[in-house]
Amino acid sequence: MVARGHEVHVMAPAASRKHGTWTEIHEGQEITAHRLLSWRWYPHDWLRFALPWRIKQNSARVIDAVKPDVVHFQSHIVVGRGLSIEAQKRGIRIIGTNHFMPENMLEFTLIPKAWQEWAIGLAWKAARRTFGRAEAVTTPTLRAAQFLEKSTGLNGVHAISCGIDAQRYAPNWQPRNENRILFVGRVTGEKQIDVLLRAVTKLPAELDAKVEIVGGGDQLRNLQHLAQELGLADRVTFTGYVTDEELRDAYHRASVLAMPSIAELQSIVTMEAMASALPVVAANAMALPHLVHDGENGYLFEPSNPDDLAAKLRTVLEASPDEYRALKEGSIRLIAAHDITRTLSTFESLYRGEPVTDPVTDSTPVALPE
């Protein structure tokens, strides 16, 4: 949005004890960041949260200083709640986007299992109140929109892809010289990386499949121990967090992306892999079927089922060169519908109060290299 000439302010919890207003550079563009005093949530390995009892005061202060034309919140929890309340008081247009999934929250709440269903109900009631203040509500995919409507009782939720700049991810058309399975993302429970490791033990030995886990999180040590228990320690690499350039190299090294997560409202990682011309094997859960089409750019497997995941990985890794290239080309075709320019244009229309048609998410023919 900054590159399009808009003035953008971001209000979010501070990433450390230092808080205040300053300029930050993201993807080469300058934005004004209003970083709020935050506390660390220790059950999570890095999460910090703004203080709920100060959020209305902080929201009013920032809104009155900035005088925005529109407020767009990305979460109904704490900051989104405060901003929506204060923006509504001032008659400022509000857009809300949901990325919330209970599976992404419960693991770090310390709520006893018997109370979790009750807690989820309270969370969705809070979401209903906050999103109810917005003139337009969005979420990344059609399935996520339907999920949000069912969970909150809201209607007319727009499915608008988060979008990626596909030009940042160059396809690698070189022949494979090894079988390397890649996972990228937070190393947490809902990602079900353990299912991937168990699936690898079921692949034929002659495939000599290697696994690369890119990312960090609270389950890293547990998964390292599991890899040892499964006899995979010499075939699994845990890289931790990497730079953007190192991530692009990882996509180029890989033969296939495995995404066993059951809680993806879109999966930016899957889109990055597709833009890198990688076939994808993903859980048939939430938004992943919108990105992965069976036999076209990869395969879907039954969630939490290592046997089915192994079978689908084997189909990709044992594909003939022509079949494998067809899967790579399928990823390039399907990612065209998630161009960031389309996403930005749609949000600009929402900000102006104009009616929008949700972006097309079907595959779009594009020119492929010879």
C-alpha positions in Angstrom: 0.0 0.0 0.0 2.9 2.4 0.7 4.3 1.7 -2.8 0.9 2.7 -4.2 1.2 6.1 -2.5 -0.8 5.5 0.6 0.2 6.6 4.1 0.3 3.5 6.3 0.4 3.4 10.1 0.7 0.0 11.9 -0.4 -0.4 15.6 0.9 -3.5 17.2 2.5 -4.9 20.4 6.2 -4.0 20.8 8.5 -6.8 20.1 10.6 -6.0 23.2 10.3 -3.8 26.3 11.0 -0.8 24.1 7.8 0.9 22.9 6.7 4.1 21.2 6.3 5.5 17.7 9.0 5.3 15.0 9.6 4.5 11.4 10.1 0.9 10.3 11.1 -0.5 6.9 9.3 -3.5 5.6 10.0 -5.0 2.2 11.8 -1.8 1.2 8.9 0.6 2.2 8.7 2.9 5.2 5.8 2.8 7.5 5.0 4.5 10.8 4.8 1.9 13.6 3.0 2.5 16.9 4.5 -0.2 19.1 2.5 -0.6 22.3 3.9 -1.6 25.7 3.6 -5.4 25.7 4.1 -8.4 28.0 5.6 -11.7 27.0 3.2 -14.7 27.0 5.5 -17.3 28.3 3.7 -20.5 27.2 4.6 -19.4 23.7 8.2 -19.1 22.5 7.9 -15.5 21.3 4.4 -14.1 21.5 3.9 -10.8 23.2 0.5 -9.0 23.8 -0.6 -5.5 24.3 -2.2 -4.8 27.7 -6.0 -5.3 27.4 -6.9 -2.7 30.1 -5.0 0.0 28.2 -6.0 -0.8 24.7 -8.9 1.7 24.4 -6.8 4.6 25.7 -3.9 3.6 23.3 -6.3 3.2 20.4 -7.9 6.6 21.0 -4.5 8.2 21.3 -3.2 6.8 18.0 -6.4 7.4 16.1 -6.6 11.0 17.2 -3.0 11.6 16.2 -3.2 9.9 12.8 -6.8 10.8 11.8 -7.0 7.8 9.4 -9.5 7.5 6.6 -9.9 3.8 7.4 -8.9 1.4 10.1 -8.1 -2.2 9.0 -7.6 -4.7 11.9 -6.1 -8.1 11.4 -7.2 -9.8 14.6 -10.2 -9.3 16.9 -8.0 -9.9 20.0 -6.9 -6.9 22.0 -5.6 -4.4 19.4 -8.4 -5.0 16.9 -11.0 -4.7 19.7 -9.6 -1.4 20.9 -9.2 0.1 17.4 -12.7 -1.0 16.3 -14.3 0.5 19.4 -12.6 3.9 19.0 -12.9 4.1 15.3 -16.6 3.4 15.5 -17.0 6.3 18.0 -15.4 8.6 15.5 -17.3 7.4 12.4 -14.2 6.1 10.7 -14.6 3.3 8.2 -13.6 -0.1 9.6 -12.4 -3.2 7.7 -11.7 -6.4 9.6 -9.7 -9.4 8.5 -9.7 -12.8 10.3 -6.7 -15.1 10.6 -7.9 -16.7 13.9 -8.2 -20.4 14.3 -8.9 -22.1 17.7 -6.2 -24.7 17.0 -3.6 -21.9 16.8 -4.6 -20.6 20.2 -5.5 -23.4 22.5 -2.0 -25.0 22.7 -0.7 -21.9 24.4 -3.5 -20.9 26.7 -3.0 -23.5 29.5 -6.8 -23.9 29.6 -7.7 -27.5 30.8 -9.1 -29.7 28.0 -12.5 -29.9 29.7 -12.9 -26.1 29.4 -11.5 -25.7 25.9 -14.9 -25.9 24.1 -16.3 -23.3 26.4 -13.3 -21.1 25.8 -13.6 -21.4 22.1 -17.3 -20.3 22.3 -16.3 -17.2 24.3 -13.6 -16.4 21.7 -16.1 -16.6 18.8 -18.5 -14.4 20.7 -15.8 -11.8 21.2 -15.0 -12.1 17.5 -18.7 -11.5 16.6 -18.7 -8.3 18.6 -15.5 -6.9 17.1 -16.1 -7.9 13.5 -19.7 -6.7 13.9 -18.4 -3.1 14.0 -16.7 -3.5 10.6 -18.3 -2.3 7.4 -16.6 -5.2 5.6 -15.1 -8.4 6.9 -12.6 -10.5 4.9 -10.6 -13.7 5.3 -8.2 -15.3 2.9 -10.2 -18.1 1.3 -13.8 -19.2 0.6 -13.6 -22.1 3.1 -12.2 -19.7 5.8 -15.1 -17.3 5.0 -17.7 -20.0 5.4 -16.0 -21.1 8.7 -16.1 -17.6 10.0 -19.7 -17.1 9.1 -20.7 -20.4 10.8 -18.7 -19.6 13.9 -19.9 -16.0 14.4 -23.2 -15.8 12.7 -21.9 -13.0 10.4 -22.9 -12.8 6.8 -21.3 -11.6 3.6 -17.6 -12.3 4.6 -15.4 -11.7 1.6 -12.8 -14.3 0.5 -9.7 -12.2 -0.5 -6.3 -13.9 -0.8 -3.5 -12.6 1.3 -1.6 -12.6 -2.0 2.1 -12.9 -2.6 4.6 -11.2 -4.9 5.2 -14.3 -7.0 8.0 -12.5 -8.9 10.2 -12.8 -5.7 10.2 -16.6 -6.1 11.9 -17.9 -9.3 10.9 -21.4 -10.4 13.7 -24.0 -10.6 13.3 -26.2 -13.7 16.5 -28.1 -13.3 16.3 -31.9 -13.0 16.2 -33.3 -9.5 19.4 -34.9 -8.2 17.9 -36.1 -4.8 14.5 -36.6 -3.1 14.2 -33.8 -0.6 10.9 -33.1 1.3 10.5 -29.6 2.6 8.4 -28.2 5.5 8.4 -24.4 6.1 6.6 -22.8 9.0 6.2 -22.5 12.8 7.4 -25.6 14.5 4.3 -25.9 16.7 1.7 -28.6 17.5 -1.0 -27.7 15.0 1.4 -28.0 12.1 1.6 -31.8 12.8 5.2 -32.1 11.7 5.4 -35.4 13.7 3.0 -36.8 11.1 5.5 -35.9 8.4 8.3 -37.6 10.2 6.3 -40.8 10.7 5.3 -40.7 7.1 9.0 -40.6 6.0 9.7 -43.9 7.8 7.1 -45.5 5.5 8.8 -44.5 2.3 10.9 -47.1 0.3 14.5 -47.1 1.4 15.6 -46.8 -2.2 14.1 -43.3 -2.5 16.7 -42.1 0.1 14.3 -39.3 1.0 15.7 -36.4 3.1 13.6 -33.9 5.1 14.4 -30.2 5.7 12.4 -28.4 8.4 12.7 -24.6 8.1 11.4 -22.6 11.0 11.4 -22.4 14.8 9.0 -23.0 17.6 8.2 -24.6 20.9 8.2 -28.2 19.4 11.6 -28.0 17.9 13.4 -30.1 20.6 10.6 -32.6 20.8 10.7 -33.2 17.0 14.5 -33.5 17.1 14.1 -36.3 19.7 11.3 -37.9 17.6 13.6 -37.9 14.6 16.2 -39.8 16.6 13.6 -42.3 17.9 12.4 -43.0 14.4 16.0 -43.5 13.1 15.8 -40.4 10.9 18.4 -38.2 12.6 20.8 -38.4 9.7 18.1 -37.6 7.1 16.3 -34.7 8.8 17.7 -31.2 8.9 16.3 -28.6 11.3 17.5 -25.2 10.0 15.7 -22.9 12.5 14.8 -19.4 11.2 16.4 -18.4 7.9 16.7 -15.3 5.8 14.5 -14.6 2.7 17.4 -15.6 0.4 18.0 -18.8 2.3 14.3 -19.6 2.1 14.3 -19.2 -1.6 17.3 -21.6 -1.8 15.4 -24.1 0.3 12.5 -24.0 -2.2 15.0 -24.6 -5.0 16.6 -27.6 -3.2 13.4 -29.3 -2.5 11.5 -31.9 -4.6 8.2 -31.4 -2.8 6.6 -29.3 -0.1 4.8 -31.2 2.6 2.2 -29.2 4.5 0.6 -31.5 7.2 -1.0 -28.6 9.1 -4.7 -28.8 10.0 -5.2 -25.1 10.8 -4.3 -23.1 7.7 -6.6 -20.2 6.7 -4.5 -19.7 3.6 -0.8 -20.8 4.0 1.5 -18.2 2.6 4.2 -20.9 2.6 2.3 -23.1 0.2 1.8 -20.2 -2.1 5.6 -19.4 -2.0 6.3 -23.0 -2.8 3.9 -22.9 -5.7 5.5 -19.7 -7.1 8.8 -21.6 -6.9 7.2 -24.4 -9.0 7.2 -27.0 -6.3 4.6 -29.8 -6.2 2.8 -29.8 -2.8 1.4 -32.6 -0.7 -1.0 -31.1 1.9 -3.6 -32.1 4.4 -7.1 -32.0 3.1 -8.1 -29.5 5.8 -9.3 -25.9 6.0 -7.8 -23.7 3.1 -5.3 -26.1 1.7 -7.6 -27.7 -0.9 -8.1 -24.2 -2.4 -4.4 -24.2 -3.2 -3.6 -27.9 -3.8 -5.6 -29.7 -6.6 -5.2 -33.4 -6.7 -3.1 -34.5 -9.7 -2.7 -30.9 -10.9 0.0 -29.4 -8.7 0.2 -32.1 -6.0 -2.0 -34.2 -3.8 -4.2 -34.0 -0.7 -3.9 -36.6 2.1 -6.2 -37.5 5.0 -5.2 -35.2 7.9 -3.1 -36.8 10.7 -2.7 -40.0 8.6 1.0 -40.7 8.1 0.3 -43.7 5.8 -1.8 -41.6 3.4 0.8 -38.8 3.5 3.6 -41.4 2.7 1.5 -42.7 -0.2 1.0 -39.2 -1.7 4.7 -38.3 -1.2 5.7 -41.5 -2.9 3.5 -40.6 -5.9 5.3 -37.3 -6.3 8.8 -38.7 -5.7 8.3 -41.7 -8.0 6.7 -39.6 -10.8 8.3 -39.7 -14.3 10.2 -36.6 -15.4 7.2 -35.6 -17.5 4.7 -36.2 -14.8 6.8 -34.3 -12.3 7.2 -31.3 -14.6 3.4 -31.3 -15.1 2.9 -30.9 -11.3 5.5 -28.1 -11.2 3.7 -26.3 -14.1 0.4 -26.8 -12.3 1.7 -24.9 -9.3 2.7 -22.0 -11.5 -0.7 -21.9 -13.1 -2.6 -22.0 -9.8 -0.6 -19.3 -8.1 -1.5 -16.7 -10.7 -4.9 -16.2 -9.0 -3.1 -15.0 -5.8 -1.2 -12.1 -7.3 -0.6 -9.4 -4.7 -1.7 -6.7 -7.1 -5.2 -8.1 -7.3 -5.4 -8.3 -3.5 -4.3 -4.7 -3.0 -6.7 -3.4 -5.6 -9.6 -5.2 -3.9 -8.7 -3.8 -0.5 -8.4 -0.3 -2.0 -12.0 -0.6 -3.2 -13.2 -1.8 0.2 -11.4 1.1 1.9 -13.3 3.5 -0.4 -16.6 1.8 0.3 -17.0 0.5 -3.2 -18.7 -2.8 -3.9 -16.2 -5.6 -4.8 -16.3 -9.0 -6.4 -14.2 -11.4 -4.5 -11.0 -12.2 -6.5 -11.2 -15.3 -8.7 -9.3 -18.2 -7.1 -9.5 -20.8 -9.9 -6.5 -21.6 -11.9 -5.6 -19.2 -14.6 -3.6 -20.2 -17.8 -0.2 -18.6 -17.9 2.8 -18.9 -20.2 5.2 -21.5 -19.0 8.9 -21.9 -20.0 9.8 -24.3 -22.8 
